[in-house]
Amino acid sequence: MRPRYTAFTVGLGSLSRLHHRRFLTAPNPSEDFDFILYMANKAKSINKALNEFVPLCTNPFLHKIREAMRYSLLSNGKRVRPVLCLAACELVGGHESAAMRTACAVEMIHASSLIQDDL
């Protein structure tokens, strides 16, 4: 169930052609937010999606490279970058599933940069 939001507008003056923008706020800003739990839940869903993007391989010629990819990508990381991607999507009213492929791509790029750094 998605939380209900309250919309309000803010004038931006002459700096923009759009003079008013709508912002959404949570109904109860003082509501407790468990950051550790949020990070853990999002990291779990990202790990599941990453596992599906790089499936196990039965082809003997591709087995070694696929295992190396899985080892580098599926190591125990904090997944901060993809979680930020999902959080940004949710911030503007989107659903996690809309940004999951992008979040996984961000993590794959990050993992490849770590591999390149080690070479």
Biopython code that builds the backbone (N, CA, C, O; Angstrom):
import numpy as np
from Bio.PDB.StructureBuilder import StructureBuilder

atoms = [
    (1, "MET", "N", (0.839, -1.171, 0.000)),
    (1, "MET", "CA", (0.000, 0.000, 0.000)),
    (1, "MET", "C", (0.888, 1.240, 0.000)),
    (1, "MET", "O", (1.793, 1.357, 0.827)),
    (2, "ARG", "N", (0.642, 2.142, -0.899)),
    (2, "ARG", "CA", (1.433, 3.357, -1.005)),
    (2, "ARG", "C", (0.907, 4.410, -0.037)),
    (2, "ARG", "O", (-0.302, 4.526, 0.160)),
    (3, "PRO", "N", (1.819, 5.182, 0.571)),
    (3, "PRO", "CA", (1.364, 6.237, 1.470)),
    (3, "PRO", "C", (0.686, 7.354, 0.695)),
    (3, "PRO", "O", (0.984, 7.584, -0.477)),
    (4, "ARG", "N", (-0.218, 8.036, 1.354)),
    (4, "ARG", "CA", (-0.873, 9.183, 0.733)),
    (4, "ARG", "C", (0.037, 10.388, 0.871)),
    (4, "ARG", "O", (0.752, 10.541, 1.861)),
    (5, "TYR", "N", (-0.005, 11.232, -0.134)),
    (5, "TYR", "CA", (0.847, 12.405, -0.132)),
    (5, "TYR", "C", (0.007, 13.667, -0.258)),
    (5, "TYR", "O", (-1.097, 13.637, -0.802)),
    (6, "THR", "N", (0.523, 14.748, 0.237)),
    (6, "THR", "CA", (-0.111, 16.044, 0.118)),
    (6, "THR", "C", (0.687, 16.862, -0.884)),
    (6, "THR", "O", (1.913, 16.931, -0.795)),
    (7, "ALA", "N", (0.003, 17.481, -1.835)),
    (7, "ALA", "CA", (0.691, 18.286, -2.840)),
    (7, "ALA", "C", (0.662, 19.753, -2.441)),
    (7, "ALA", "O", (-0.323, 20.237, -1.883)),
    (8, "PHE", "N", (1.737, 20.446, -2.728)),
    (8, "PHE", "CA", (1.764, 21.892, -2.558)),
    (8, "PHE", "C", (2.598, 22.482, -3.681)),
    (8, "PHE", "O", (3.396, 21.781, -4.302)),
    (9, "THR", "N", (2.417, 23.763, -3.940)),
    (9, "THR", "CA", (3.157, 24.397, -5.026)),
    (9, "THR", "C", (4.111, 25.440, -4.473)),
    (9, "THR", "O", (3.890, 26.022, -3.411)),
    (10, "VAL", "N", (5.170, 25.653, -5.222)),
    (10, "VAL", "CA", (6.176, 26.640, -4.849)),
    (10, "VAL", "C", (6.435, 27.514, -6.063)),
    (10, "VAL", "O", (6.664, 26.999, -7.157)),
    (11, "GLY", "N", (6.403, 28.835, -5.884)),
    (11, "GLY", "CA", (6.724, 29.751, -6.975)),
    (11, "GLY", "C", (8.221, 29.782, -7.215)),
    (11, "GLY", "O", (9.005, 29.832, -6.268)),
    (12, "LEU", "N", (8.620, 29.752, -8.472)),
    (12, "LEU", "CA", (10.039, 29.758, -8.802)),
    (12, "LEU", "C", (10.498, 31.093, -9.379)),
    (12, "LEU", "O", (11.658, 31.231, -9.768)),
    (13, "GLY", "N", (9.606, 32.072, -9.440)),
    (13, "GLY", "CA", (9.996, 33.381, -9.950)),
    (13, "GLY", "C", (10.223, 33.356, -11.446)),
    (13, "GLY", "O", (9.690, 32.499, -12.152)),
    (14, "SER", "N", (11.014, 34.296, -11.926)),
    (14, "SER", "CA", (11.232, 34.425, -13.366)),
    (14, "SER", "C", (12.356, 33.532, -13.879)),
    (14, "SER", "O", (12.704, 33.603, -15.058)),
    (15, "LEU", "N", (12.930, 32.696, -13.023)),
    (15, "LEU", "CA", (14.027, 31.840, -13.453)),
    (15, "LEU", "C", (13.573, 30.674, -14.311)),
    (15, "LEU", "O", (14.389, 30.019, -14.960)),
    (16, "SER", "N", (12.303, 30.418, -14.315)),
    (16, "SER", "CA", (11.805, 29.266, -15.047)),
    (16, "SER", "C", (10.533, 29.642, -15.786)),
    (16, "SER", "O", (9.781, 30.515, -15.353)),
    (17, "ARG", "N", (10.303, 28.969, -16.912)),
    (17, "ARG", "CA", (9.039, 29.187, -17.615)),
    (17, "ARG", "C", (7.875, 28.627, -16.816)),
    (17, "ARG", "O", (6.763, 29.152, -16.870)),
    (18, "LEU", "N", (8.135, 27.568, -16.079)),
    (18, "LEU", "CA", (7.108, 27.010, -15.203)),
    (18, "LEU", "C", (7.179, 27.771, -13.893)),
    (18, "LEU", "O", (8.169, 27.676, -13.168)),
    (19, "HIS", "N", (6.142, 28.520, -13.588)),
    (19, "HIS", "CA", (6.176, 29.378, -12.408)),
    (19, "HIS", "C", (5.862, 28.630, -11.127)),
    (19, "HIS", "O", (6.193, 29.101, -10.039)),
    (20, "HIS", "N", (5.242, 27.497, -11.238)),
    (20, "HIS", "CA", (4.915, 26.722, -10.044)),
    (20, "HIS", "C", (5.242, 25.262, -10.296)),
    (20, "HIS", "O", (4.999, 24.737, -11.382)),
    (21, "ARG", "N", (5.781, 24.630, -9.310)),
    (21, "ARG", "CA", (6.051, 23.192, -9.381)),
    (21, "ARG", "C", (5.356, 22.537, -8.205)),
    (21, "ARG", "O", (5.225, 23.120, -7.129)),
    (22, "ARG", "N", (4.922, 21.334, -8.433)),
    (22, "ARG", "CA", (4.244, 20.598, -7.370)),
    (22, "ARG", "C", (5.240, 19.702, -6.670)),
    (22, "ARG", "O", (6.047, 19.034, -7.317)),
    (23, "PHE", "N", (5.187, 19.685, -5.374)),
    (23, "PHE", "CA", (6.017, 18.810, -4.569)),
    (23, "PHE", "C", (5.098, 17.951, -3.717)),
    (23, "PHE", "O", (4.020, 18.383, -3.308)),
    (24, "LEU", "N", (5.533, 16.753, -3.463)),
    (24, "LEU", "CA", (4.755, 15.837, -2.642)),
    (24, "LEU", "C", (5.452, 15.660, -1.306)),
    (24, "LEU", "O", (6.674, 15.529, -1.236)),
    (25, "THR", "N", (4.666, 15.657, -0.264)),
    (25, "THR", "CA", (5.214, 15.425, 1.069)),
    (25, "THR", "C", (4.466, 14.274, 1.708)),
    (25, "THR", "O", (3.290, 14.045, 1.426)),
    (26, "ALA", "N", (5.152, 13.563, 2.559)),
    (26, "ALA", "CA", (4.517, 12.470, 3.292)),
    (26, "ALA", "C", (3.488, 13.065, 4.245)),
    (26, "ALA", "O", (3.674, 14.184, 4.723)),
    (27, "PRO", "N", (2.402, 12.340, 4.533)),
    (27, "PRO", "CA", (1.360, 12.881, 5.404)),
    (27, "PRO", "C", (1.856, 13.175, 6.814)),
    (27, "PRO", "O", (1.353, 14.095, 7.459)),
    (28, "ASN", "N", (2.819, 12.425, 7.301)),
    (28, "ASN", "CA", (3.325, 12.629, 8.653)),
    (28, "ASN", "C", (4.850, 12.686, 8.595)),
    (28, "ASN", "O", (5.508, 11.651, 8.699)),
    (29, "PRO", "N", (5.423, 13.888, 8.429)),
    (29, "PRO", "CA", (6.876, 13.979, 8.287)),
    (29, "PRO", "C", (7.649, 13.465, 9.495)),
    (29, "PRO", "O", (8.818, 13.101, 9.363)),
    (30, "SER", "N", (7.025, 13.427, 10.662)),
    (30, "SER", "CA", (7.730, 12.955, 11.855)),
    (30, "SER", "C", (7.684, 11.439, 11.989)),
    (30, "SER", "O", (8.193, 10.879, 12.960)),
    (31, "GLU", "N", (7.075, 10.781, 11.014)),
    (31, "GLU", "CA", (6.965, 9.323, 11.041)),
    (31, "GLU", "C", (8.360, 8.698, 11.073)),
    (31, "GLU", "O", (9.256, 9.133, 10.350)),
    (32, "ASP", "N", (8.537, 7.688, 11.904)),
    (32, "ASP", "CA", (9.838, 7.037, 12.039)),
    (32, "ASP", "C", (10.213, 6.316, 10.748)),
    (32, "ASP", "O", (9.380, 5.671, 10.110)),
    (33, "PHE", "N", (11.478, 6.441, 10.382)),
    (33, "PHE", "CA", (12.005, 5.797, 9.187)),
    (33, "PHE", "C", (13.221, 4.993, 9.601)),
    (33, "PHE", "O", (14.185, 5.543, 10.133)),
    (34, "ASP", "N", (13.179, 3.693, 9.357)),
    (34, "ASP", "CA", (14.286, 2.815, 9.711)),
    (34, "ASP", "C", (15.200, 2.671, 8.493)),
    (34, "ASP", "O", (14.948, 1.856, 7.605)),
    (35, "PHE", "N", (16.258, 3.472, 8.469)),
    (35, "PHE", "CA", (17.178, 3.503, 7.336)),
    (35, "PHE", "C", (17.876, 2.163, 7.131)),
    (35, "PHE", "O", (18.031, 1.710, 5.997)),
    (36, "ILE", "N", (18.294, 1.530, 8.218)),
    (36, "ILE", "CA", (19.000, 0.240, 8.125)),
    (36, "ILE", "C", (18.087, -0.809, 7.493)),
    (36, "ILE", "O", (18.511, -1.561, 6.615)),
    (37, "LEU", "N", (16.845, -0.855, 7.937)),
    (37, "LEU", "CA", (15.883, -1.808, 7.382)),
    (37, "LEU", "C", (15.606, -1.500, 5.909)),
    (37, "LEU", "O", (15.520, -2.412, 5.087)),
    (38, "TYR", "N", (15.467, -0.224, 5.582)),
    (38, "TYR", "CA", (15.231, 0.181, 4.190)),
    (38, "TYR", "C", (16.383, -0.285, 3.299)),
    (38, "TYR", "O", (16.157, -0.882, 2.247)),
    (39, "MET", "N", (17.623, -0.010, 3.727)),
    (39, "MET", "CA", (18.800, -0.420, 2.952)),
    (39, "MET", "C", (18.858, -1.941, 2.797)),
    (39, "MET", "O", (19.159, -2.447, 1.717)),
    (40, "ALA", "N", (18.572, -2.658, 3.870)),
    (40, "ALA", "CA", (18.625, -4.126, 3.825)),
    (40, "ALA", "C", (17.576, -4.681, 2.866)),
    (40, "ALA", "O", (17.868, -5.586, 2.084)),
    (41, "ASN", "N", (16.363, -4.148, 2.921)),
    (41, "ASN", "CA", (15.297, -4.636, 2.044)),
    (41, "ASN", "C", (15.591, -4.340, 0.577)),
    (41, "ASN", "O", (15.393, -5.191, -0.290)),
    (42, "LYS", "N", (16.061, -3.133, 0.311)),
    (42, "LYS", "CA", (16.373, -2.769, -1.081)),
    (42, "LYS", "C", (17.568, -3.575, -1.597)),
    (42, "LYS", "O", (17.563, -4.026, -2.743)),
    (43, "ALA", "N", (18.589, -3.757, -0.758)),
    (43, "ALA", "CA", (19.760, -4.544, -1.173)),
    (43, "ALA", "C", (19.353, -5.981, -1.487)),
    (43, "ALA", "O", (19.872, -6.589, -2.422)),
    (44, "LYS", "N", (18.432, -6.511, -0.710)),
    (44, "LYS", "CA", (17.957, -7.882, -0.950)),
    (44, "LYS", "C", (17.259, -7.983, -2.310)),
    (44, "LYS", "O", (17.497, -8.928, -3.061)),
    (45, "SER", "N", (16.402, -7.015, -2.624)),
    (45, "SER", "CA", (15.709, -7.065, -3.914)),
    (45, "SER", "C", (16.677, -6.807, -5.073)),
    (45, "SER", "O", (16.499, -7.362, -6.157)),
    (46, "ILE", "N", (17.690, -5.977, -4.859)),
    (46, "ILE", "CA", (18.700, -5.732, -5.893)),
    (46, "ILE", "C", (19.530, -6.990, -6.124)),
    (46, "ILE", "O", (19.806, -7.344, -7.271)),
    (47, "ASN", "N", (19.931, -7.666, -5.055)),
    (47, "ASN", "CA", (20.696, -8.909, -5.195)),
    (47, "ASN", "C", (19.908, -9.956, -5.970)),
    (47, "ASN", "O", (20.466, -10.676, -6.798)),
    (48, "LYS", "N", (18.620, -10.038, -5.701)),
    (48, "LYS", "CA", (17.773, -10.992, -6.412)),
    (48, "LYS", "C", (17.726, -10.656, -7.904)),
    (48, "LYS", "O", (17.836, -11.543, -8.750)),
    (49, "ALA", "N", (17.563, -9.378, -8.217)),
    (49, "ALA", "CA", (17.513, -8.962, -9.621)),
    (49, "ALA", "C", (18.859, -9.179, -10.314)),
    (49, "ALA", "O", (18.898, -9.625, -11.461)),
    (50, "LEU", "N", (19.958, -8.870, -9.630)),
    (50, "LEU", "CA", (21.289, -9.089, -10.212)),
    (50, "LEU", "C", (21.524, -10.566, -10.492)),
    (50, "LEU", "O", (22.107, -10.924, -11.516)),
    (51, "ASN", "N", (21.076, -11.413, -9.593)),
    (51, "ASN", "CA", (21.214, -12.858, -9.773)),
    (51, "ASN", "C", (20.461, -13.330, -11.016)),
    (51, "ASN", "O", (20.909, -14.245, -11.706)),
    (52, "GLU", "N", (19.322, -12.707, -11.298)),
    (52, "GLU", "CA", (18.547, -13.069, -12.484)),
    (52, "GLU", "C", (19.187, -12.529, -13.766)),
    (52, "GLU", "O", (19.063, -13.144, -14.825)),
    (53, "PHE", "N", (19.869, -11.388, -13.676)),
    (53, "PHE", "CA", (20.503, -10.800, -14.858)),
    (53, "PHE", "C", (21.725, -11.585, -15.315)),
    (53, "PHE", "O", (22.044, -11.597, -16.504)),
    (54, "VAL", "N", (22.405, -12.237, -14.391)),
    (54, "VAL", "CA", (23.593, -13.028, -14.736)),
    (54, "VAL", "C", (23.332, -14.465, -14.292)),
    (54, "VAL", "O", (23.850, -14.896, -13.261)),
    (55, "PRO", "N", (22.536, -15.212, -15.056)),
    (55, "PRO", "CA", (22.182, -16.569, -14.643)),
    (55, "PRO", "C", (23.360, -17.527, -14.762)),
    (55, "PRO", "O", (24.364, -17.227, -15.409)),
    (56, "LEU", "N", (23.218, -18.679, -14.127)),
    (56, "LEU", "CA", (24.228, -19.731, -14.251)),
    (56, "LEU", "C", (24.274, -20.203, -15.696)),
    (56, "LEU", "O", (23.278, -20.126, -16.416)),
    (57, "CYS", "N", (25.420, -20.686, -16.109)),
    (57, "CYS", "CA", (25.627, -21.061, -17.506)),
    (57, "CYS", "C", (25.997, -22.536, -17.602)),
    (57, "CYS", "O", (26.809, -23.029, -16.818)),
    (58, "THR", "N", (25.406, -23.237, -18.557)),
    (58, "THR", "CA", (25.737, -24.645, -18.772)),
    (58, "THR", "C", (26.721, -24.821, -19.924)),
    (58, "THR", "O", (27.269, -25.908, -20.108)),
    (59, "ASN", "N", (26.946, -23.769, -20.696)),
    (59, "ASN", "CA", (27.886, -23.830, -21.813)),
    (59, "ASN", "C", (29.308, -23.892, -21.259)),
    (59, "ASN", "O", (29.727, -22.969, -20.560)),
    (60, "PRO", "N", (30.066, -24.962, -21.553)),
    (60, "PRO", "CA", (31.410, -25.097, -20.977)),
    (60, "PRO", "C", (32.385, -24.007, -21.436)),
    (60, "PRO", "O", (33.344, -23.700, -20.728)),
    (61, "PHE", "N", (32.147, -23.426, -22.606)),
    (61, "PHE", "CA", (33.038, -22.377, -23.108)),
    (61, "PHE", "C", (32.821, -21.045, -22.388)),
    (61, "PHE", "O", (33.742, -20.236, -22.271)),
    (62, "LEU", "N", (31.616, -20.829, -21.917)),
    (62, "LEU", "CA", (31.291, -19.568, -21.245)),
    (62, "LEU", "C", (31.268, -19.693, -19.728)),
    (62, "LEU", "O", (31.098, -18.699, -19.022)),
    (63, "HIS", "N", (31.436, -20.897, -19.232)),
    (63, "HIS", "CA", (31.285, -21.139, -17.797)),
    (63, "HIS", "C", (32.261, -20.309, -16.961)),
    (63, "HIS", "O", (31.847, -19.678, -15.988)),
    (64, "LYS", "N", (33.530, -20.297, -17.316)),
    (64, "LYS", "CA", (34.547, -19.585, -16.521)),
    (64, "LYS", "C", (34.281, -18.079, -16.472)),
    (64, "LYS", "O", (34.339, -17.464, -15.407)),
    (65, "ILE", "N", (33.991, -17.499, -17.633)),
    (65, "ILE", "CA", (33.765, -16.047, -17.659)),
    (65, "ILE", "C", (32.485, -15.678, -16.915)),
    (65, "ILE", "O", (32.422, -14.650, -16.241)),
    (66, "ARG", "N", (31.471, -16.523, -17.046)),
    (66, "ARG", "CA", (30.206, -16.259, -16.344)),
    (66, "ARG", "C", (30.401, -16.360, -14.838)),
    (66, "ARG", "O", (29.859, -15.550, -14.085)),
    (67, "GLU", "N", (31.165, -17.340, -14.397)),
    (67, "GLU", "CA", (31.435, -17.472, -12.962)),
    (67, "GLU", "C", (32.246, -16.289, -12.438)),
    (67, "GLU", "O", (32.006, -15.821, -11.325)),
    (68, "ALA", "N", (33.197, -15.804, -13.225)),
    (68, "ALA", "CA", (33.974, -14.624, -12.826)),
    (68, "ALA", "C", (33.067, -13.397, -12.729)),
    (68, "ALA", "O", (33.206, -12.584, -11.815)),
    (69, "MET", "N", (32.145, -13.272, -13.673)),
    (69, "MET", "CA", (31.196, -12.155, -13.633)),
    (69, "MET", "C", (30.323, -12.235, -12.389)),
    (69, "MET", "O", (30.117, -11.237, -11.700)),
    (70, "ARG", "N", (29.814, -13.421, -12.109)),
    (70, "ARG", "CA", (28.946, -13.596, -10.943)),
    (70, "ARG", "C", (29.712, -13.340, -9.646)),
    (70, "ARG", "O", (29.175, -12.739, -8.716)),
    (71, "TYR", "N", (30.960, -13.793, -9.584)),
    (71, "TYR", "CA", (31.767, -13.599, -8.384)),
    (71, "TYR", "C", (31.976, -12.107, -8.115)),
    (71, "TYR", "O", (31.827, -11.646, -6.983)),
    (72, "SER", "N", (32.319, -11.368, -9.154)),
    (72, "SER", "CA", (32.578, -9.935, -8.994)),
    (72, "SER", "C", (31.308, -9.152, -8.692)),
    (72, "SER", "O", (31.318, -8.235, -7.871)),
    (73, "LEU", "N", (30.237, -9.509, -9.346)),
    (73, "LEU", "CA", (29.000, -8.743, -9.220)),
    (73, "LEU", "C", (28.205, -9.087, -7.973)),
    (73, "LEU", "O", (27.598, -8.209, -7.360)),
    (74, "LEU", "N", (28.202, -10.353, -7.594)),
    (74, "LEU", "CA", (27.335, -10.785, -6.496)),
    (74, "LEU", "C", (28.056, -10.874, -5.160)),
    (74, "LEU", "O", (27.552, -11.496, -4.226)),
    (75, "SER", "N", (29.228, -10.259, -5.060)),
    (75, "SER", "CA", (29.928, -10.251, -3.773)),
    (75, "SER", "C", (29.110, -9.449, -2.762)),
    (75, "SER", "O", (28.207, -8.697, -3.128)),
    (76, "ASN", "N", (29.438, -9.623, -1.508)),
    (76, "ASN", "CA", (28.670, -8.952, -0.458)),
    (76, "ASN", "C", (29.015, -7.470, -0.406)),
    (76, "ASN", "O", (29.956, -7.067, 0.278)),
    (77, "GLY", "N", (28.262, -6.676, -1.119)),
    (77, "GLY", "CA", (28.443, -5.232, -1.111)),
    (77, "GLY", "C", (27.253, -4.560, -0.450)),
    (77, "GLY", "O", (26.229, -5.194, -0.198)),
    (78, "LYS", "N", (27.397, -3.284, -0.175)),
    (78, "LYS", "CA", (26.318, -2.536, 0.475)),
    (78, "LYS", "C", (25.227, -2.133, -0.505)),
    (78, "LYS", "O", (24.094, -1.870, -0.102)),
    (79, "ARG", "N", (25.561, -2.082, -1.787)),
    (79, "ARG", "CA", (24.610, -1.716, -2.843)),
    (79, "ARG", "C", (24.082, -0.288, -2.675)),
    (79, "ARG", "O", (22.912, -0.022, -2.952)),
    (80, "VAL", "N", (24.929, 0.614, -2.231)),
    (80, "VAL", "CA", (24.507, 1.992, -1.982)),
    (80, "VAL", "C", (24.055, 2.672, -3.273)),
    (80, "VAL", "O", (23.014, 3.330, -3.284)),
    (81, "ARG", "N", (24.804, 2.529, -4.348)),
    (81, "ARG", "CA", (24.473, 3.206, -5.598)),
    (81, "ARG", "C", (23.129, 2.760, -6.173)),
    (81, "ARG", "O", (22.315, 3.613, -6.527)),
    (82, "PRO", "N", (22.868, 1.466, -6.279)),
    (82, "PRO", "CA", (21.549, 1.084, -6.795)),
    (82, "PRO", "C", (20.410, 1.428, -5.843)),
    (82, "PRO", "O", (19.302, 1.721, -6.291)),
    (83, "VAL", "N", (20.664, 1.396, -4.542)),
    (83, "VAL", "CA", (19.613, 1.792, -3.593)),
    (83, "VAL", "C", (19.279, 3.267, -3.785)),
    (83, "VAL", "O", (18.110, 3.649, -3.718)),
    (84, "LEU", "N", (20.284, 4.097, -4.023)),
    (84, "LEU", "CA", (20.027, 5.514, -4.293)),
    (84, "LEU", "C", (19.202, 5.685, -5.566)),
    (84, "LEU", "O", (18.345, 6.566, -5.641)),
    (85, "CYS", "N", (19.458, 4.852, -6.556)),
    (85, "CYS", "CA", (18.681, 4.894, -7.794)),
    (85, "CYS", "C", (17.213, 4.566, -7.522)),
    (85, "CYS", "O", (16.317, 5.256, -8.009)),
    (86, "LEU", "N", (16.974, 3.516, -6.749)),
    (86, "LEU", "CA", (15.599, 3.141, -6.406)),
    (86, "LEU", "C", (14.934, 4.211, -5.547)),
    (86, "LEU", "O", (13.759, 4.522, -5.737)),
    (87, "ALA", "N", (15.684, 4.773, -4.605)),
    (87, "ALA", "CA", (15.127, 5.808, -3.728)),
    (87, "ALA", "C", (14.746, 7.052, -4.527)),
    (87, "ALA", "O", (13.724, 7.680, -4.248)),
    (88, "ALA", "N", (15.562, 7.412, -5.521)),
    (88, "ALA", "CA", (15.240, 8.568, -6.360)),
    (88, "ALA", "C", (13.956, 8.322, -7.140)),
    (88, "ALA", "O", (13.137, 9.227, -7.296)),
    (89, "CYS", "N", (13.783, 7.112, -7.625)),
    (89, "CYS", "CA", (12.554, 6.760, -8.343)),
    (89, "CYS", "C", (11.342, 6.867, -7.422)),
    (89, "CYS", "O", (10.312, 7.424, -7.799)),
    (90, "GLU", "N", (11.476, 6.331, -6.218)),
    (90, "GLU", "CA", (10.373, 6.387, -5.257)),
    (90, "GLU", "C", (10.081, 7.818, -4.827)),
    (90, "GLU", "O", (8.930, 8.166, -4.563)),
    (91, "LEU", "N", (11.106, 8.641, -4.757)),
    (91, "LEU", "CA", (10.950, 10.027, -4.333)),
    (91, "LEU", "C", (10.036, 10.810, -5.265)),
    (91, "LEU", "O", (9.299, 11.692, -4.823)),
    (92, "VAL", "N", (10.084, 10.487, -6.550)),
    (92, "VAL", "CA", (9.239, 11.198, -7.510)),
    (92, "VAL", "C", (7.947, 10.441, -7.813)),
    (92, "VAL", "O", (7.252, 10.755, -8.780)),
    (93, "GLY", "N", (7.628, 9.449, -6.990)),
    (93, "GLY", "CA", (6.354, 8.757, -7.112)),
    (93, "GLY", "C", (6.389, 7.478, -7.914)),
    (93, "GLY", "O", (5.341, 6.873, -8.142)),
    (94, "GLY", "N", (7.560, 7.043, -8.350)),
    (94, "GLY", "CA", (7.668, 5.810, -9.122)),
    (94, "GLY", "C", (7.724, 4.585, -8.232)),
    (94, "GLY", "O", (7.845, 4.691, -7.012)),
    (95, "HIS", "N", (7.635, 3.447, -8.842)),
    (95, "HIS", "CA", (7.698, 2.176, -8.124)),
    (95, "HIS", "C", (9.074, 1.557, -8.333)),
    (95, "HIS", "O", (9.726, 1.794, -9.349)),
    (96, "GLU", "N", (9.499, 0.774, -7.373)),
    (96, "GLU", "CA", (10.807, 0.114, -7.414)),
    (96, "GLU", "C", (11.043, -0.626, -8.724)),
    (96, "GLU", "O", (12.143, -0.580, -9.276)),
    (97, "SER", "N", (10.030, -1.299, -9.218)),
    (97, "SER", "CA", (10.193, -2.102, -10.435)),
    (97, "SER", "C", (10.515, -1.244, -11.658)),
    (97, "SER", "O", (11.132, -1.727, -12.608)),
    (98, "ALA", "N", (10.102, 0.020, -11.640)),
    (98, "ALA", "CA", (10.370, 0.907, -12.775)),
    (98, "ALA", "C", (11.847, 1.250, -12.898)),
    (98, "ALA", "O", (12.323, 1.549, -13.993)),
    (99, "ALA", "N", (12.575, 1.209, -11.793)),
    (99, "ALA", "CA", (13.988, 1.602, -11.804)),
    (99, "ALA", "C", (14.938, 0.441, -11.545)),
    (99, "ALA", "O", (16.150, 0.647, -11.474)),
    (100, "MET", "N", (14.419, -0.772, -11.402)),
    (100, "MET", "CA", (15.277, -1.894, -11.021)),
    (100, "MET", "C", (16.344, -2.196, -12.074)),
    (100, "MET", "O", (17.493, -2.462, -11.722)),
    (101, "ARG", "N", (15.988, -2.160, -13.346)),
    (101, "ARG", "CA", (16.981, -2.439, -14.391)),
    (101, "ARG", "C", (18.081, -1.376, -14.382)),
    (101, "ARG", "O", (19.259, -1.691, -14.555)),
    (102, "THR", "N", (17.695, -0.131, -14.182)),
    (102, "THR", "CA", (18.679, 0.951, -14.113)),
    (102, "THR", "C", (19.561, 0.795, -12.887)),
    (102, "THR", "O", (20.773, 0.994, -12.961)),
    (103, "ALA", "N", (18.958, 0.439, -11.759)),
    (103, "ALA", "CA", (19.728, 0.235, -10.527)),
    (103, "ALA", "C", (20.739, -0.897, -10.706)),
    (103, "ALA", "O", (21.877, -0.793, -10.249)),
    (104, "CYS", "N", (20.329, -1.967, -11.365)),
    (104, "CYS", "CA", (21.253, -3.080, -11.623)),
    (104, "CYS", "C", (22.369, -2.646, -12.566)),
    (104, "CYS", "O", (23.521, -3.040, -12.387)),
    (105, "ALA", "N", (22.036, -1.840, -13.564)),
    (105, "ALA", "CA", (23.065, -1.340, -14.478)),
    (105, "ALA", "C", (24.078, -0.478, -13.733)),
    (105, "ALA", "O", (25.279, -0.559, -13.994)),
    (106, "VAL", "N", (23.597, 0.345, -12.809)),
    (106, "VAL", "CA", (24.499, 1.175, -12.001)),
    (106, "VAL", "C", (25.454, 0.288, -11.205)),
    (106, "VAL", "O", (26.649, 0.574, -11.131)),
    (107, "GLU", "N", (24.938, -0.776, -10.613)),
    (107, "GLU", "CA", (25.789, -1.680, -9.830)),
    (107, "GLU", "C", (26.770, -2.433, -10.728)),
    (107, "GLU", "O", (27.915, -2.660, -10.337)),
    (108, "MET", "N", (26.332, -2.823, -11.923)),
    (108, "MET", "CA", (27.229, -3.513, -12.849)),
    (108, "MET", "C", (28.369, -2.597, -13.291)),
    (108, "MET", "O", (29.517, -3.032, -13.384)),
    (109, "ILE", "N", (28.055, -1.342, -13.560)),
    (109, "ILE", "CA", (29.097, -0.382, -13.942)),
    (109, "ILE", "C", (30.064, -0.168, -12.787)),
    (109, "ILE", "O", (31.276, -0.101, -12.990)),
    (110, "HIS", "N", (29.534, -0.062, -11.585)),
    (110, "HIS", "CA", (30.395, 0.110, -10.413)),
    (110, "HIS", "C", (31.316, -1.105, -10.239)),
    (110, "HIS", "O", (32.512, -0.949, -9.993)),
    (111, "ALA", "N", (30.758, -2.307, -10.367)),
    (111, "ALA", "CA", (31.571, -3.524, -10.225)),
    (111, "ALA", "C", (32.656, -3.576, -11.300)),
    (111, "ALA", "O", (33.791, -3.963, -11.023)),
    (112, "SER", "N", (32.307, -3.189, -12.519)),
    (112, "SER", "CA", (33.317, -3.213, -13.586)),
    (112, "SER", "C", (34.404, -2.177, -13.336)),
    (112, "SER", "O", (35.563, -2.408, -13.679)),
    (113, "SER", "N", (34.051, -1.040, -12.745)),
    (113, "SER", "CA", (35.086, -0.039, -12.435)),
    (113, "SER", "C", (36.040, -0.560, -11.363)),
    (113, "SER", "O", (37.233, -0.259, -11.394)),
    (114, "LEU", "N", (35.520, -1.338, -10.420)),
    (114, "LEU", "CA", (36.388, -1.935, -9.402)),
    (114, "LEU", "C", (37.330, -2.966, -10.020)),
    (114, "LEU", "O", (38.495, -3.060, -9.636)),
    (115, "ILE", "N", (36.820, -3.733, -10.976)),
    (115, "ILE", "CA", (37.656, -4.724, -11.664)),
    (115, "ILE", "C", (38.751, -4.012, -12.451)),
    (115, "ILE", "O", (39.917, -4.403, -12.389)),
    (116, "GLN", "N", (38.380, -2.969, -13.189)),
    (116, "GLN", "CA", (39.362, -2.212, -13.974)),
    (116, "GLN", "C", (40.415, -1.572, -13.076)),
    (116, "GLN", "O", (41.587, -1.490, -13.447)),
    (117, "ASP", "N", (40.003, -1.124, -11.912)),
    (117, "ASP", "CA", (40.927, -0.498, -10.974)),
    (117, "ASP", "C", (41.964, -1.498, -10.468)),
    (117, "ASP", "O", (43.101, -1.126, -10.175)),
    (118, "ASP", "N", (41.569, -2.769, -10.366)),
    (118, "ASP", "CA", (42.478, -3.804, -9.863)),
    (118, "ASP", "C", (43.459, -4.311, -10.915)),
    (118, "ASP", "O", (44.450, -4.957, -10.575)),
    (119, "LEU", "N", (43.197, -4.029, -12.173)),
    (119, "LEU", "CA", (44.080, -4.535, -13.239)),
    (119, "LEU", "C", (45.418, -3.841, -13.265)),
    (119, "LEU", "O", (46.262, -4.158, -14.103)),
]
sb = StructureBuilder()
sb.init_structure("model")
sb.init_model(0)
sb.init_chain("A")
sb.init_seg("    ")
for serial, (resi, resn, name, xyz) in enumerate(atoms, 1):
    if name == "N":
        sb.init_residue(resn, " ", resi, " ")
    sb.init_atom(name, np.array(xyz, "f"), 0.0, 1.0, " ", f" {name:<3s}", serial, name[0])
structure = sb.get_structure()
